[in-house]
């Protein structure tokens, strides 16, 4: 009986979450399409599409390679990780994503954050993995 009451109380919230989920799914589907189109042409990576996806994934939990959880928020053209005071700029994120895609197109395996070689790599690595920018294939 309490479950029925609870679902009535949160029905609006549930609908909002469903709508948010649908919006996120649309953004992620558009991202997957874009990613498949640019996989071998990293220079065509759309900064706008990448940033939109990152905005949709704000406050999502990610885990660093060492297993430490983190989230981030986007404020303008900066990504603020909850474990750091400094931000990672949009330009850094886009440049890093392009570099990763270029290295992989040349046959390199991005096996960890150090292979990205940029500020904030320990946070970008799990985000790029989730987005499919980094292929999770074993080397």
N, C-alpha and C positions, 0 to 999 in steps of 0.2 A: 504494500500500500504506500509506503514512503517513497518507493521508486516512481509510482504514478504521480505523486505530488511533486517530486523533484523534477520530473520531465515537464510538468505543466509550468513550474516556476521558471525553468530555463529554456522553454520552447523557443523564445525569440533568440536567445543566445545560440541555441543549436542551429537555427536557420541561418544566422549570421556566420557561424563556423562553416556550415555547408557551403554558403556562398563564397566565403573566403577560400575554402578548399577548391571550389570550382575555378575561381580566378587564378589561384596558384597553379592548378593543373594546366590551365590554358597557357600560362606564362612558361611553365616547364615544358609543355609540348612544343611551343614555339621555339624554346631554347634548343630542344633536342633536334628539331628540324634544322635550325641554324647551325648547330654544331656538326651535324652530318654533312652540311654543305661546305663548311670551312675546314673540315678535318685536315685536308691536304693543301689548303690555301689559307694559312693562319693570318696572313696580312688582311684578309677580308673579314676578320672578327669584328663584329659590331659592338663597340663600346656601350652603346645605348641598350642593346638587348642583354648583354652581360650584366650591366648595372641594374637593370630592371629585375632580373632574376635574383641578384643579390639583395635587392630591396625586399622582394617577396619572402626571402629566407631569413630576414632579420629575426633575432631572438630564437632561432632554431639552435639546438645544441649540436655541437660538433665535438670531436675528440682529437686532441693532438696525438702525434705518434706515441708519445709517452703515456697516453691514456687520460690526460688532464682535460676535463670538459671546459668548453668556453662557448660564449655566444657573441654576437656583434650587433651593432646598430649602424645604420647609414644616416649620416647627417650631411646633406649637400653632396659634395664630391669626396667624402671621407668615410672610411670604415673604422669604427671604434670598437675594438675588442675589449670585452669586460675585464680582461686580465692585464691590460696595458694602458698606459696613459697616452702614449703617442698613437696617432692614427695612421692608417695605411691609405694613401691617396688613391683616387680612382685611376689616375695615370699609372701608378705602380701596379695596381691590380691588372689593368688591361695589358700593359707591357709584359708583365709576368705570364699572363695567360697566353699571349702570342708567342713568347719565347718557349714556353712548355710545348705548345702545339708544333712549333718549328722543330724543336729537338726531337719530338716523337715522330714527325714526318720524315726525319733523317735517320730514324731507326733507334734513337736513344731511348732508354728506359728511365723514367723519372721514378726512382725507387724511394725517395724521401725528400724532406724539405730542403736539404742542402743542395740537391740537384736543381732547385728552382733558382737559388742564388740571389735572393733579394731580401730587402727588409720585410719582416712579417711573414717570411716563408713558412714558419712553423704553424701559422694560422691559415695561410692560403692553401697549403698542401691538402688538408682534409676537406676544405671547401671545394677545391678543384677536383678532388676525387669524387665527391658527391655529385658535382655537376657533370662529371664525365669528361672534363678537360684533360685530366690525367687518366690514362688507361691503366686499369688495375692488373694488367698482365704481368706475370712473373718473367724476370729476365734470365 
